[in-house]
């Protein structure tokens, strides 16, 4: 009889351990949120290497598009940054801890506290080709390709960024309140308004921090919206 009781207790212990592992797994899943980033021209998904219309008389071919998002700065320690790359679909799924009050707040670019810390590792490794110099910091938005306006084709090289003074280009994206039971959200980057401004200014090449790079980044950030 004592042996039977030990067997029952042992089986109960294993069952409780199994149940606890399931509960822990669910809790871990609920503690994370995945932000799926999409780049669009209006309602049309951007496809690398293909000519796509952005206006009645404007077409664009994007060959490279990489950009940074980060968490808002926490004190003087800076924040975590993610490098998104349209050529790498896995990079467009940004996993982050579930924020307080389920409010997702993201910074387009890298905050100044992190920039002045010098070169970083991981997403901030200079070998990723997104670092200018210690004086100018990281490229926030790198778009390369070509643009055709009224039949005239021009190279498109927009390396935008800047973290100090009149060239500071980081922008907070609109906050999004995520439901506690939802573990993912879509961030749509509509670049149509941005390209319209590029065409209006006829400034298809920007390669360093400047007031125009700051303005371009502001318009890019305003084109971001969150969806379930």
N, CA, C and O of each residue as an XYZ file, in Angstrom:
912
protein
N       0.832     -1.208      0.000
C       0.000      0.000      0.000
C       0.865      1.256      0.000
O       0.577      2.234     -0.689
N       1.933      1.199      0.793
C       2.842      2.346      0.818
C       3.468      2.566     -0.552
O       3.671      3.704     -0.977
N       3.773      1.467     -1.239
C       4.352      1.572     -2.577
C       3.373      2.229     -3.538
O       3.756      3.072     -4.349
N       2.098      1.835     -3.442
C       1.080      2.429     -4.320
C       0.962      3.929     -4.073
O       0.813      4.712     -5.011
N       1.031      4.317     -2.813
C       0.921      5.743     -2.489
C       2.098      6.516     -3.058
O       1.941      7.636     -3.545
N       3.301      5.901     -2.993
C       4.478      6.582     -3.547
C       4.350      6.756     -5.051
O       4.739      7.787     -5.600
N       3.801      5.742     -5.717
C       3.601      5.823     -7.168
C       2.615      6.926     -7.503
O       2.831      7.693     -8.441
N       1.513      7.010     -6.726
C       0.503      8.042     -6.965
C       1.092      9.432     -6.743
O       0.865     10.353     -7.527
N       1.859      9.563     -5.649
C       2.468     10.855     -5.354
C       3.464     11.252     -6.442
O       3.534     12.414     -6.841
N       4.232     10.269     -6.914
C       5.204     10.550     -7.960
C       4.501     10.995     -9.236
O       4.934     11.947     -9.886
N       3.419     10.309     -9.596
C       2.666     10.680    -10.792
C       2.051     12.073    -10.639
O       2.008     12.852    -11.591
N       1.577     12.372     -9.430
C       0.984     13.687     -9.179
C       2.030     14.788     -9.313
O       1.756     15.856     -9.860
N       3.224     14.516     -8.810
C       4.296     15.506     -8.895
C       4.657     15.786    -10.342
O       4.844     16.938    -10.734
N       4.756     14.712    -11.143
C       5.074     14.910    -12.566
C       3.972     15.689    -13.269
O       4.251     16.533    -14.121
N       2.717     15.409    -12.917
C       1.593     16.115    -13.547
C       1.621     17.606    -13.189
O       1.402     18.464    -14.044
N       1.895     17.903    -11.906
C       1.965     19.299    -11.482
C       3.114     20.023    -12.179
O       2.982     21.189    -12.554
N       4.248     19.329    -12.354
C       5.393     19.925    -13.029
C       5.060     20.216    -14.485
O       5.430     21.260    -15.023
N       4.345     19.264    -15.125
C       3.938     19.451    -16.520
C       2.962     20.615    -16.638
O       3.065     21.429    -17.556
N       2.013     20.691    -15.702
C       1.029     21.773    -15.715
C       1.716     23.120    -15.523
O       1.369     24.096    -16.188
N       2.678     23.176    -14.624
C       3.403     24.424    -14.363
C       4.196     24.877    -15.590
O       4.287     26.073    -15.868
N       4.768     23.918    -16.324
C       5.524     24.275    -17.524
C       4.600     24.865    -18.586
O       4.979     25.789    -19.305
N       3.368     24.315    -18.678
C       2.407     24.859    -19.632
C       2.009     26.272    -19.255
O       1.951     27.156    -20.110
N       1.734     26.488    -17.970
C       1.340     27.814    -17.495
C       2.465     28.817    -17.709
O       2.222     29.956    -18.110
N       3.693     28.393    -17.443
C       4.846     29.278    -17.619
C       5.020     29.648    -19.083
O       5.350     30.788    -19.411
N       4.793     28.669    -19.964
C       4.923     28.949    -21.392
C       3.904     29.950    -21.872
O       4.219     30.847    -22.653
N       2.659     29.792    -21.395
C       1.608     30.733    -21.771
C       1.925     32.127    -21.251
O       1.768     33.120    -21.961
N       2.382     32.188    -19.980
C       2.716     33.491    -19.383
C       3.845     34.162    -20.140
O       3.827     35.374    -20.354
N       4.843     33.358    -20.549
C       5.963     33.934    -21.297
C       5.492     34.469    -22.639
O       5.943     35.523    -23.087
N       4.570     33.732    -23.289
C       4.046     34.190    -24.564
C       3.269     35.474    -24.420
O       3.356     36.356    -25.274
N       2.499     35.591    -23.333
C       1.698     36.786    -23.125
C       2.545     37.983    -22.701
O       2.080     39.120    -22.778
N       3.779     37.750    -22.256
C       4.622     38.857    -21.793
C       5.386     39.500    -22.936
O       6.091     40.489    -22.730
N       5.256     38.947    -24.152
C       5.959     39.493    -25.308
C       4.959     39.954    -26.362
O       3.855     39.421    -26.477
N       5.372     40.948    -27.120
C       4.570     41.474    -28.223
C       5.449     41.517    -29.462
O       6.612     41.915    -29.391
N       4.896     41.110    -30.592
C       5.619     41.169    -31.854
C       5.006     42.270    -32.710
O       3.798     42.280    -32.947
N       5.841     43.195    -33.174
C       5.398     44.254    -34.079
C       5.830     43.867    -35.485
O       7.023     43.780    -35.775
N       4.856     43.637    -36.356
C       5.136     43.275    -37.747
C       5.186     44.553    -38.583
O       4.173     45.235    -38.730
N       6.347     44.877    -39.124
C       6.516     46.101    -39.898
C       6.274     45.842    -41.386
O       6.789     44.877    -41.951
N       5.483     46.718    -42.011
C       5.199     46.646    -43.439
C       5.489     48.012    -44.058
O       5.233     49.047    -43.444
N       6.027     48.004    -45.285
C       6.286     49.247    -46.013
C       5.365     49.283    -47.225
O       5.309     48.331    -48.005
N       4.639     50.398    -47.377
C       3.644     50.476    -48.439
C       3.719     51.804    -49.189
O       4.196     52.816    -48.676
N       3.234     51.752    -50.408
C       2.953     52.947    -51.195
C       1.436     53.056    -51.242
O       0.795     52.461    -52.108
N       0.869     53.805    -50.327
C      -0.584     53.813    -50.180
C      -1.038     52.469    -49.662
O      -0.713     52.091    -48.537
N      -1.796     51.733    -50.482
C      -2.285     50.410    -50.094
C      -1.455     49.288    -50.700
O      -1.744     48.114    -50.469
N      -0.427     49.632    -51.473
C       0.355     48.630    -52.198
C       1.646     48.315    -51.459
O       2.385     49.219    -51.069
N       1.912     47.025    -51.269
C       3.143     46.594    -50.609
C       4.356     46.942    -51.461
O       4.347     46.718    -52.671
N       5.400     47.489    -50.840
C       6.627     47.813    -51.564
C       7.408     46.532    -51.835
O       7.610     45.713    -50.938
N       7.842     46.369    -53.075
C       8.622     45.207    -53.489
C       9.991     45.682    -53.955
O      10.087     46.540    -54.833
N      11.035     45.136    -53.377
C      12.393     45.541    -53.738
C      12.696     45.205    -55.200
O      12.330     44.144    -55.706
N      13.383     46.154    -55.862
C      13.853     45.907    -57.214
C      12.812     46.049    -58.306
O      13.110     45.763    -59.465
N      11.602     46.481    -57.980
C      10.539     46.611    -58.973
C      10.053     48.056    -59.067
O       9.936     48.754    -58.059
N       9.773     48.492    -60.302
C       9.194     49.816    -60.482
C       7.745     49.804    -60.024
O       6.959     48.948    -60.431
N       7.395     50.774    -59.162
C       6.034     50.885    -58.655
C       5.610     52.348    -58.677
O       6.415     53.241    -58.413
N       4.346     52.584    -58.993
C       3.845     53.959    -59.063
C       3.601     54.492    -57.658
O       3.018     53.811    -56.814
N       4.051     55.712    -57.421
C       3.738     56.381    -56.163
C       2.814     57.572    -56.390
O       2.242     58.123    -55.450
N       2.678     57.961    -57.677
C       1.772     59.040    -58.071
C       1.500     58.876    -59.562
O       2.085     58.014    -60.218
N       0.620     59.698    -60.083
C       0.248     59.542    -61.487
C       1.433     59.684    -62.430
O       1.494     59.012    -63.459
N       2.370     60.554    -62.084
C       3.525     60.787    -62.953
C       4.848     60.405    -62.297
O       5.919     60.784    -62.770
N       4.762     59.652    -61.204
C       5.969     59.286    -60.447
C       5.997     57.779    -60.209
O       5.019     57.190    -59.750
N       7.134     57.172    -60.529
C       7.369     55.766    -60.200
C       8.693     55.661    -59.453
O       9.592     56.482    -59.636
N       8.797     54.653    -58.623
C      10.011     54.479    -57.831
C      10.418     53.014    -57.862
O       9.580     52.113    -57.886
N      11.727     52.806    -57.862
C      12.276     51.455    -57.733
C      13.206     51.461    -56.525
O      14.250     52.113    -56.535
N      12.821     50.743    -55.507
C      13.613     50.692    -54.278
C      14.439     49.415    -54.282
O      13.891     48.312    -54.288
N      15.741     49.566    -54.278
C      16.648     48.417    -54.284
C      17.125     48.061    -52.879
O      17.442     46.905    -52.601
N      17.175     49.051    -52.001
C      17.616     48.818    -50.624
C      16.831     49.734    -49.697
O      16.657     50.921    -49.974
N      16.364     49.168    -48.597
C      15.700     49.981    -47.579
C      15.971     49.368    -46.215
O      15.555     48.247    -45.923
N      16.678     50.129    -45.388
C      16.995     49.701    -44.027
C      16.770     50.894    -43.103
O      17.046     52.036    -43.472
N      16.268     50.620    -41.903
C      16.026     51.723    -40.979
C      15.978     51.209    -39.541
O      15.826     50.014    -39.285
N      16.112     52.154    -38.616
C      16.152     51.820    -37.192
C      14.873     52.255    -36.479
O      14.305     53.311    -36.759
N      14.443     51.407    -35.551
C      13.459     51.808    -34.547
C      14.034     51.422    -33.186
O      14.843     50.499    -33.088
N      13.623     52.117    -32.160
C      14.121     51.817    -30.825
C      13.046     52.139    -29.798
O      12.032     52.764    -30.109
N      13.287     51.704    -28.579
C      12.404     52.068    -27.483
C      12.747     53.477    -27.028
O      13.899     53.895    -27.144
N      11.779     54.213    -26.516
C      12.082     55.553    -25.995
C      13.187     55.470    -24.943
O      13.268     54.475    -24.223
N      14.030     56.478    -24.839
C      15.150     56.430    -23.899
C      14.700     56.285    -22.457
O      13.706     56.876    -22.033
N      15.449     55.490    -21.718
C      15.177     55.304    -20.286
C      16.330     55.896    -19.498
O      17.374     55.261    -19.346
N      16.149     57.107    -18.996
C      17.213     57.776    -18.251
C      18.402     58.050    -19.141
O      18.237     58.471    -20.286
N      19.599     57.818    -18.631
C      20.813     58.093    -19.393
C      21.413     56.825    -19.998
O      22.519     56.846    -20.540
N      20.681     55.741    -19.900
C      21.226     54.477    -20.363
C      20.902     54.195    -21.830
O      21.348     53.184    -22.372
N      20.146     55.056    -22.469
C      19.776     54.785    -23.842
C      18.689     53.737    -23.910
O      17.957     53.548    -22.939
N      18.565     53.052    -25.034
C      17.489     52.088    -25.191
C      17.888     51.034    -26.200
O      18.910     51.151    -26.876
N      17.067     50.005    -26.291
C      17.324     48.941    -27.248
C      16.907     49.384    -28.640
O      15.900     50.072    -28.804
N      17.693     48.983    -29.654
C      17.402     49.371    -31.030
C      17.268     48.131    -31.906
O      17.906     47.108    -31.658
N      16.430     48.237    -32.934
C      16.234     47.176    -33.910
C      16.562     47.730    -35.293
O      16.156     48.844    -35.626
N      17.288     46.966    -36.095
C      17.558     47.325    -37.482
C      16.598     46.541    -38.370
O      16.640     45.312    -38.413
N      15.743     47.258    -39.069
C      14.772     46.635    -39.966
C      15.311     46.704    -41.391
O      15.860     47.722    -41.811
N      15.148     45.614    -42.121
C      15.700     45.516    -43.471
C      14.650     44.885    -44.361
O      14.226     43.754    -44.124
N      14.225     45.616    -45.392
C      13.173     45.108    -46.267
C      13.618     43.859    -47.012
O      12.780     43.088    -47.481
N      14.929     43.648    -47.127
C      15.441     42.450    -47.788
C      15.483     41.244    -46.850
O      15.748     40.127    -47.293
N      15.229     41.455    -45.587
C      15.273     40.391    -44.572
C      13.936     40.359    -43.845
O      13.725     41.110    -42.893
N      13.038     39.496    -44.290
C      11.679     39.478    -43.731
C      11.675     39.192    -42.234
O      10.809     39.686    -41.513
N      12.637     38.396    -41.759
C      12.681     38.077    -40.331
C      12.941     39.321    -39.493
O      12.447     39.423    -38.370
N      13.713     40.272    -40.027
C      14.032     41.483    -39.264
C      12.813     42.380    -39.089
O      12.799     43.238    -38.207
N      11.785     42.192    -39.925
C      10.602     43.047    -39.869
C       9.640     42.634    -38.756
O       8.668     43.337    -38.479
N       9.912     41.498    -38.122
C       9.124     41.059    -36.964
C       9.897     41.425    -35.706
O      10.823     40.721    -35.303
N       9.510     42.519    -35.100
C      10.218     43.073    -33.942
C       9.582     42.555    -32.662
O       8.443     42.901    -32.347
N      10.310     41.732    -31.928
C       9.789     41.187    -30.667
C      10.259     42.045    -29.504
O      11.443     42.362    -29.386
N       9.325     42.412    -28.658
C       9.637     43.261    -27.514
C       8.813     42.824    -26.318
O       7.787     42.162    -26.473
N       9.256     43.190    -25.135
C       8.499     42.896    -23.924
C       7.192     43.681    -23.930
O       7.126     44.799    -24.441
N       6.156     43.079    -23.355
C       4.869     43.772    -23.313
C       5.016     45.044    -22.473
O       5.427     44.985    -21.314
N       4.677     46.198    -23.069
C       4.880     47.470    -22.364
C       3.877     47.679    -21.245
O       2.823     47.043    -21.208
N       4.217     48.577    -20.337
C       3.322     48.936    -19.238
C       2.033     49.521    -19.820
O       2.064     50.311    -20.764
N       0.912     49.122    -19.245
C      -0.410     49.591    -19.702
C      -0.689     49.212    -21.155
O      -1.591     49.767    -21.781
N       0.096     48.254    -21.696
C      -0.101     47.764    -23.060
C       0.012     48.864    -24.113
O      -0.509     48.711    -25.218
N       0.683     49.968    -23.790
C       0.847     51.059    -24.738
C       2.201     50.937    -25.431
O       3.253     51.042    -24.801
N       2.147     50.714    -26.742
C       3.368     50.560    -27.521
C       3.872     51.940    -27.945
O       3.174     52.681    -28.637
N       5.075     52.271    -27.528
C       5.711     53.538    -27.886
C       7.060     53.224    -28.517
O       7.919     52.603    -27.892
N       7.235     53.657    -29.753
C       8.479     53.395    -30.475
C       9.064     54.686    -31.011
O       8.345     55.622    -31.361
N      10.375     54.712    -31.065
C      11.109     55.852    -31.612
C      11.629     55.462    -32.985
O      12.258     54.415    -33.140
N      11.370     56.298    -33.977
C      11.953     56.108    -35.298
C      13.363     56.675    -35.247
O      13.550     57.889    -35.160
N      14.354     55.791    -35.301
C      15.742     56.201    -35.161
C      16.320     55.693    -33.854
O      15.757     54.801    -33.219
N      17.437     56.261    -33.461
C      18.143     55.866    -32.251
C      18.313     57.098    -31.374
O      18.781     58.137    -31.840
N      17.933     56.984    -30.102
C      17.968     58.153    -29.232
C      19.402     58.645    -29.004
O      20.368     57.893    -29.138
N      19.505     59.904    -28.665
C      20.815     60.561    -28.543
C      21.701     59.914    -27.495
O      22.914     59.816    -27.678
N      21.093     59.468    -26.385
C      21.889     58.862    -25.315
C      22.621     57.626    -25.810
O      23.751     57.362    -25.399
N      21.988     56.878    -26.681
C      22.619     55.682    -27.234
C      23.662     56.056    -28.279
O      24.694     55.395    -28.402
N      23.392     57.109    -29.025
C      24.324     57.545    -30.073
C      25.644     58.038    -29.481
O      26.716     57.691    -29.977
N      25.569     58.837    -28.432
C      26.807     59.398    -27.871
C      27.630     58.345    -27.145
O      28.771     58.600    -26.758
N      27.053     57.159    -26.959
C      27.792     56.078    -26.323
C      28.829     55.450    -27.234
O      29.566     54.558    -26.814
N      28.894     55.910    -28.493
C      29.877     55.359    -29.427
C      29.323     54.162    -30.170
O      28.126     53.881    -30.115
N      30.205     53.459    -30.865
C      29.776     52.326    -31.681
C      29.259     51.209    -30.780
O      29.744     51.004    -29.668
N      28.262     50.494    -31.294
C      27.646     49.434    -30.511
C      27.854     48.066    -31.126
O      28.692     47.889    -32.010
N      27.087     47.103    -30.652
C      27.152     45.734    -31.143
C      25.760     45.322    -31.603
O      24.802     46.085    -31.476
N      25.658     44.120    -32.135
C      24.358     43.622    -32.572
C      23.791     44.478    -33.695
O      24.444     44.676    -34.720
N      22.576     44.986    -33.504
C      21.948     45.831    -34.520
C      22.733     47.110    -34.768
O      22.600     47.728    -35.823
N      23.556     47.510    -33.795
C      24.311     48.763    -33.898
C      25.762     48.553    -34.336
O      26.563     49.486    -34.292
N      26.096     47.354    -34.752
C      27.450     47.071    -35.205
C      27.735     47.857    -36.487
O      26.971     47.751    -37.446
N      28.816     48.644    -36.528
C      29.140     49.418    -37.736
C      29.289     48.570    -38.993
O      29.132     49.077    -40.103
N      29.594     47.274    -38.828
C      29.735     46.393    -39.982
C      28.418     46.216    -40.732
O      28.409     45.707    -41.852
N      27.323     46.626    -40.134
C      26.024     46.538    -40.809
C      25.828     47.677    -41.815
O      24.818     47.723    -42.517
N      26.788     48.582    -41.880
C      26.745     49.632    -42.884
C      25.796     50.767    -42.577
O      25.343     51.460    -43.488
N      25.483     50.971    -41.290
C      24.532     52.017    -40.915
C      25.164     53.056    -39.986
O      24.457     53.781    -39.285
N      26.483     53.123    -39.983
C      27.175     54.053    -39.079
C      28.025     55.009    -39.897
O      28.823     54.579    -40.731
N      27.853     56.331    -39.657
C      28.679     57.328    -40.334
C      30.012     57.458    -39.593
O      30.993     56.798    -39.933
N      30.026     58.320    -38.576
C      31.213     58.521    -37.742
C      30.723     58.849    -36.331
O      29.520     58.995    -36.110
N      31.642     58.963    -35.385
C      31.238     59.281    -34.018
C      30.621     60.680    -33.953
O      29.860     60.973    -33.031
N      30.937     61.539    -34.915
C      30.395     62.901    -34.897
C      28.962     62.964    -35.433
O      28.151     63.777    -34.991
N      28.676     62.095    -36.384
C      27.349     62.130    -37.012
C      26.464     60.952    -36.625
O      25.256     60.986    -36.858
N      27.048     59.912    -36.038
C      26.243     58.812    -35.517
C      25.760     57.845    -36.588
O      26.448     57.574    -37.572
N      24.556     57.337    -36.363
C      24.005     56.274    -37.196
C      23.091     56.821    -38.291
O      22.407     57.829    -38.112
N      23.103     56.128    -39.423
C      22.127     56.392    -40.476
C      20.782     55.860    -39.984
O      20.660     54.685    -39.638
N      19.809     56.705    -39.955
C      18.490     56.333    -39.413
C      17.633     55.634    -40.470
O      16.883     54.705    -40.169
N      17.760     56.099    -41.704
C      16.949     55.587    -42.822
C      17.836     55.560    -44.055
O      18.338     56.600    -44.484
N      18.033     54.373    -44.631
C      18.863     54.240    -45.819
C      18.008     53.664    -46.948
O      17.625     52.495    -46.923
N      17.722     54.501    -47.927
C      16.943     54.094    -49.095
C      17.766     54.341    -50.344
O      18.279     55.441    -50.551
N      17.892     53.314    -51.179
C      18.637     53.439    -52.433
C      17.830     52.815    -53.557
O      17.140     51.814    -53.366
N      17.927     53.424    -54.734
C      17.210     52.918    -55.892
C      17.173     53.970    -56.975
O      18.184     54.606    -57.272
N      15.997     54.154    -57.567
C      15.838     55.150    -58.627
C      14.409     55.677    -58.597
O      13.496     55.015    -58.103
N      14.233     56.878    -59.133
C      12.910     57.496    -59.183
C      12.698     58.071    -60.586
O      13.608     58.649    -61.181
N      11.494     57.900    -61.093
C      11.166     58.378    -62.429
C      10.035     59.392    -62.316
O       8.936     59.067    -61.867
N      10.316     60.621    -62.727
C       9.338     61.702    -62.658
C       9.132     62.245    -64.073
O      10.070     62.730    -64.706
N       7.892     62.156    -64.560
C       7.581     62.609    -65.934
C       8.529     61.992    -66.948
O       8.966     62.654    -67.889
N       8.844     60.718    -66.747
C       9.679     59.988    -67.688
C      11.169     60.129    -67.477
O      11.942     59.396    -68.093
N      11.599     61.044    -66.630
C      13.022     61.261    -66.378
C      13.460     60.455    -65.152
O      12.901     60.599    -64.065
N      14.464     59.611    -65.350
C      14.934     58.734    -64.273
C      16.135     59.363    -63.570
O      17.066     59.835    -64.221
N      16.107     59.366    -62.237
C      17.213     59.889    -61.431
C      17.585     58.866    -60.359
O      16.719     58.141    -59.868
N      18.863     58.802    -59.995
C      19.247     57.932    -58.867
C      18.580     58.421    -57.583
O      18.352     59.617    -57.403
N      18.275     57.480    -56.700
C      17.667     57.804    -55.411
C      18.591     57.296    -54.311
O      18.740     56.089    -54.122
N      19.204     58.219    -53.594
C      20.107     57.861    -52.493
C      19.788     58.745    -51.310
O      20.163     59.916    -51.266
N      19.091     58.166    -50.358
C      18.657     58.933    -49.192
C      19.165     58.236    -47.935
O      18.578     57.263    -47.462
N      20.281     58.762    -47.403
C      20.851     58.276    -46.153
C      20.559     59.353    -45.108
O      21.267     60.355    -45.014
N      19.523     59.130    -44.339
C      19.001     60.176    -43.454
C      19.334     59.882    -42.001
O      19.382     58.726    -41.582
N      19.561     60.940    -41.241
C      19.825     60.783    -39.819
C      20.379     62.071    -39.233
O      20.365     63.124    -39.872
N      20.860     61.965    -38.019
C      21.366     63.123    -37.284
C      20.781     63.111    -35.886
O      19.590     62.854    -35.713
N      21.610     63.388    -34.882
C      21.115     63.268    -33.504
C      21.380     64.494    -32.645
O      21.191     64.451    -31.429
N      21.815     65.584    -33.263
C      22.184     66.725    -32.440
C      21.706     68.026    -33.076
O      21.777     68.197    -34.293
N      21.221     68.937    -32.242
C      20.878     70.283    -32.694
C      19.830     70.324    -33.790
O      18.819     69.624    -33.729
N      20.086     71.159    -34.799
C      19.125     71.375    -35.877
C      18.988     70.172    -36.799
O      18.077     70.129    -37.626
N      19.877     69.198    -36.669
C      19.801     68.016    -37.536
C      19.232     66.791    -36.805
O      19.201     65.695    -37.363
N      18.790     66.977    -35.574
C      18.245     65.844    -34.820
C      16.986     65.331    -35.499
O      16.003     66.060    -35.630
N      17.015     64.072    -35.933
C      15.953     63.567    -36.802
C      15.084     62.482    -36.178
O      14.143     62.010    -36.815
N      15.381     62.077    -34.942
C      14.551     61.040    -34.326
C      13.124     61.561    -34.096
O      12.922     62.729    -33.764
N      12.160     60.685    -34.277
C      10.757     61.070    -34.091
C      10.009     59.956    -33.381
O      10.170     58.780    -33.710
N       9.190     60.330    -32.406
C       8.324     59.355    -31.755
C       7.174     59.005    -32.692
O       6.546     59.882    -33.285
N       6.911     57.709    -32.814
C       5.752     57.273    -33.577
C       4.514     57.386    -32.700
O       4.617     57.389    -31.474
N       3.360     57.476    -33.315
C       2.111     57.583    -32.552
C       1.947     56.369    -31.657
O       2.157     55.237    -32.091
N       1.568     56.607    -30.395
C       1.362     55.503    -29.459
C       0.211     54.621    -29.927
O      -0.730     55.084    -30.571
N       0.311     53.342    -29.587
C      -0.763     52.399    -29.906
C      -1.052     51.576    -28.674
O      -0.139     51.003    -28.079
N      -2.322     51.509    -28.279
C      -2.723     50.720    -27.120
C      -3.111     49.338    -27.599
O      -4.090     49.170    -28.326
N      -2.336     48.350    -27.185
C      -2.564     46.967    -27.597
C      -3.424     46.259    -26.558
O      -3.244     46.464    -25.358
N      -4.356     45.427    -27.012
C      -5.198     44.679    -26.079
C      -4.352     43.662    -25.317
O      -3.440     43.067    -25.890
N      -4.645     43.456    -24.026
C      -3.845     42.526    -23.221
C      -3.810     41.112    -23.785
O      -2.847     40.378    -23.564
N      -4.870     40.720    -24.523
C      -4.933     39.360    -25.058
C      -4.301     39.256    -26.447
O      -4.236     38.164    -27.013
N      -3.838     40.366    -26.998
C      -3.247     40.366    -28.337
C      -1.730     40.416    -28.232
O      -1.171     41.274    -27.549
N      -1.071     39.484    -28.918
C       0.379     39.394    -28.826
C       1.098     39.934    -30.050
O       2.319     39.817    -30.150
N       0.358     40.527    -30.985
C       1.015     41.067    -32.175
C       0.261     42.289    -32.679
O      -0.929     42.457    -32.414
N       0.967     43.128    -33.401
C       0.391     44.344    -33.964
C       1.146     44.647    -35.265
O       2.322     44.310    -35.402
N       0.463     45.280    -36.205
C       1.070     45.625    -37.491
C       1.403     47.109    -37.508
O       0.562     47.945    -37.175
N       2.630     47.434    -37.897
C       3.045     48.823    -38.099
C       3.214     49.041    -39.594
O       4.112     48.469    -40.212
N       2.356     49.862    -40.172
C       2.423     50.144    -41.605
C       3.157     51.461    -41.849
O       2.796     52.505    -41.307
N       4.186     51.383    -42.672
C       4.970     52.557    -43.043
C       4.563     52.958    -44.454
O       5.042     52.375    -45.427
N       3.684     53.950    -44.571
C       3.267     54.450    -45.872
C       4.243     55.538    -46.304
O       4.262     56.626    -45.728
N       5.055     55.244    -47.319
C       6.096     56.191    -47.721
C       5.643     57.106    -48.866
O       6.449     57.877    -49.387
N       4.374     57.034    -49.262
C       3.877     57.899    -50.337
C       4.031     59.389    -50.010
O       4.533     60.132    -50.854
N       3.617     59.865    -48.811
C       3.816     61.295    -48.497
C       5.280     61.698    -48.502
O       5.622     62.803    -48.923
N       6.136     60.816    -48.041
C       7.576     61.088    -48.024
C       8.105     61.261    -49.450
O       8.831     62.216    -49.730
N       7.747     60.347    -50.346
C       8.212     60.443    -51.723
C       7.631     61.668    -52.427
O       8.291     62.270    -53.274
N       6.405     62.034    -52.079
C       5.814     63.247    -52.657
C       6.633     64.477    -52.277
O       6.810     65.385    -53.090
N       7.138     64.508    -51.027
C       7.970     65.621    -50.586
C       9.333     65.599    -51.284
O       9.878     66.647    -51.631
N       9.873     64.404    -51.484
C      11.141     64.272    -52.199
C      11.010     64.828    -53.620
O      11.891     65.538    -54.104
N       9.898     64.494    -54.277
C       9.664     64.983    -55.640
C       9.442     66.499    -55.633
O       9.936     67.204    -56.513
N       8.708     66.991    -54.651
C       8.440     68.425    -54.573
C       9.737     69.215    -54.426
O       9.914     70.263    -55.048
N      10.638     68.696    -53.596
C      11.909     69.395    -53.368
C      12.948     69.101    -54.457
O      13.938     69.817    -54.604
N      12.689     68.011    -55.226
C      13.649     67.562    -56.248
C      15.018     67.290    -55.630
O      16.062     67.531    -56.237
N      14.975     66.784    -54.408
C      16.203     66.471    -53.675
C      16.264     64.956    -53.506
O      15.804     64.405    -52.506
N      16.853     64.287    -54.523
C      16.851     62.831    -54.565
C      18.089     62.214    -53.925
O      18.182     60.993    -53.798
N      19.035     63.051    -53.525
C      20.243     62.562    -52.882
C      20.546     63.337    -51.619
O      20.822     64.536    -51.673
N      20.498     62.659    -50.472
C      20.874     63.252    -49.182
C      21.749     62.221    -48.488
O      21.319     61.089    -48.265
N      22.975     62.604    -48.144
C      23.938     61.620    -47.653
C      24.521     61.965    -46.288
O      25.460     61.305    -45.841
N      23.990     62.979    -45.618
C      24.542     63.368    -44.315
C      23.482     64.119    -43.520
O      22.480     64.554    -44.088
N      23.687     64.278    -42.205
C      22.720     65.021    -41.387
C      22.522     66.435    -41.910
O      23.485     67.110    -42.272
N      21.286     66.876    -41.947
C      20.955     68.208    -42.455
C      19.518     68.518    -42.087
O      18.767     67.606    -41.741
N      19.112     69.780    -42.151
C      17.711     70.125    -41.883
C      16.740     69.408    -42.822
O      15.639     69.045    -42.408
N      17.137     69.199    -44.087
C      16.233     68.518    -45.004
C      16.098     67.036    -44.643
O      15.023     66.455    -44.798
N      17.183     66.423    -44.162
C      17.106     65.034    -43.712
C      16.169     64.933    -42.509
O      15.398     63.982    -42.386
N      16.247     65.921    -41.633
C      15.356     65.945    -40.469
C      13.898     66.048    -40.908
O      13.037     65.361    -40.359
N      13.618     66.897    -41.887
C      12.253     67.061    -42.373
C      11.755     65.788    -43.059
O      10.604     65.390    -42.877
N      12.609     65.164    -43.835
C      12.239     63.900    -44.469
C      11.875     62.847    -43.410
O      10.888     62.127    -43.561
N      12.663     62.764    -42.359
C      12.404     61.780    -41.309
C      11.094     62.071    -40.587
O      10.368     61.151    -40.212
N      10.800     63.329    -40.398
C       9.531     63.699    -39.746
C       8.343     63.224    -40.576
O       7.362     62.719    -40.029
N       8.430     63.384    -41.888
C       7.335     62.970    -42.770
C       7.220     61.451    -42.815
O       6.116     60.908    -42.856
N       8.357     60.770    -42.808
C       8.334     59.302    -42.765
C       7.599     58.834    -41.507
O       6.730     57.965    -41.579
N       7.951     59.410    -40.358
C       7.330     59.022    -39.088
C       5.830     59.290    -39.101
O       5.057     58.494    -38.568
N       5.408     60.403    -39.704
C       3.980     60.722    -39.761
C       3.200     59.744    -40.627
O       1.977     59.656    -40.524
N       3.908     59.006    -41.484
C       3.236     58.038    -42.351
C       3.065     56.671    -41.726
O       2.606     55.742    -42.390
N       3.427     56.527    -40.454
C       3.338     55.219    -39.782
C       2.012     55.117    -39.027
O       1.618     56.046    -38.320
N       1.335     53.993    -39.181
C       0.109     53.734    -38.442
C       0.111     52.301    -37.939
O       0.699     51.413    -38.556
N      -0.558     52.085    -36.801
C      -0.604     50.751    -36.193
C      -2.001     50.143    -36.383
O      -3.013     50.844    -36.366
N      -2.019     48.819    -36.564
C      -3.274     48.107    -36.789
C      -3.218     46.747    -36.090
O      -2.144     46.221    -35.800
N      -4.383     46.205    -35.832
C      -4.451     44.879    -35.211
C      -3.956     43.815    -36.200
O      -3.932     42.629    -35.871
